[in-house]
Amino acid sequence: MWTPRRIFLTLVGLLGFASLFMGYTRMLGSFDGLPPLPAHFLGSDGPRPPAPPPSANSLDRRMELAFGPGCNELRYPIKLDLKSKGVLVAAYAFRIIPTGDPRAGWVEFAPLSVAMFGDKRGPDGVPEINTLYADVAYLKFDRPIRAMGDLDGRKLVAAELHANPESGFPGDNRKGRLLMVNNRRTVDPNDDIRMITSGPLYYEDLPRPGQPNIYTFTPVEITDHLNTALAVPDHTAARLPTMTGVGLRVFLTPEDKAKKQPPKDTDPRLPIPRKDKPGLTGVDLVELDNSVEVNLWTDASASFVAPGSDPAAPKKKPADAKKDAAAPEKRLLQVRTNGPFRYDPARELAHFERPAVPRPGLVEDQHVTVTRAGRTVGQDMLDCEVLDVQFVRKPPPAPPKDGLPPKPAPPPDAKKDATAGDGDLSIKSIRATGETVVITSDS
């Protein structure tokens, strides 16, 4: 309770403190006890130096490893690192579709970028990374999503990916298409594999029997940057796509099939390490419906019917072989069909067919056509009804030692398993069948 005595003592105390402070500042306030400021800390009248860039965190560094230095994903407000699944998710906008919409309960991202990190690494320690970009993505999970943090504990059961030039991040040149990239376990973009489609692209985790997990009804374009006539691959150079077609279907390995089975009592219990089979990991079959075209750059000295080897070719001297190794000559081999195409990654076998019901009067529907540019003029040509192309994986060349040229790579051994992604694919053999098989050569 304020009494006159307490009010008087408070006012006297405040006046005394103010008098002491003013006397101190008048008598001792002009003295500076700090040392003088160094000259390099003094301000200048010239332009200010640019501010140092902000230090990137581990998430941003992984984003740049997946999508490239300075990628647009760094500026997305939504960035998630699902470490339990080895997946990065970046998006500009996120919303949960409300009740009343046909996709009620789904999650919408616009745009969406996803990077999937594999366990295997390349010679430089770079992991295998598959990236995906879509202007608009609709995702369905096994349990409801109430917040962004719920994604880490959910399983994706269905997805729809759409291309929309009006959507996406401003200034992104990927708008208007769906883009998928495999980095081949290197940071060099000149050896990437890219797939482009206008979409929409659909995914189902548990499709009906006989139906694919991933499919689209629109044209698809696949480009392997190592499949080039250039001595040094360059992803910025104009090129023919490695494969084009309409209607893609991808059958994934079921989870129960992918799991390792326990050894039987009759199996030898030796500590023998098991390696993965070559081919696309987790993919059982890839199909295209129609309008298929494949462009492959093959060795100019190889046989037309067996591009992997040419027994009739004269043996070259070591000096000539060294010159060819520096700048090998290549010729373009093209396969065209208006019928279906299938590729078995485990067997590395490609299968082409003419249409089951050829359209009357359309010559392109009657055959599977294989052409290769001649050495000087003309071309080699093969017409058939069914074509099987057996590929073989070339091991990467060994690094040179002591200035000597690398030793030639040994032939592939069927008893030894290769690791998926090691080396490039080349044609081992071609098998053509049908009522009539025609081979012509102008070279």
ABEGO torsion letter per residue (X at the ends): XBBAAAAAAAAAAAAAAAAAAAAAAAAAAABBABBBBBAAABBBABBBBBBBBBBBBAAAAAAAAAAEBGBAAAABABBBBBAAAGBBBBBABBBBBBBGBAABGBBBBOBBBBBBBBABBBAAGBBBBBBBBBABBBBBBABBBABAAAAAABBBABBBBBBBAABEBBGBAABGBBBBBBAGGBABAAABBBBBBAOBBBBBABBBBGBBABBBABBBBBBBAABBABABBBAABBBBBABBBBGBBBBBBBAAAABBBBBBAABBBBBBBBBBBBEBBGBABBBBABGBBBBBBBBAABBAABAABBAABBBBBAAAAAAAAABBBBBBBBBBBABBBBBBAAAGBBBBBBBABBBBGBAAAABBBBBBBBAABEBBBBBBABBBBBBBBBBBBBBBBGGBBBBBBBBBBAABBBBBGBEBBBBABBBBBEABBBBBBAX
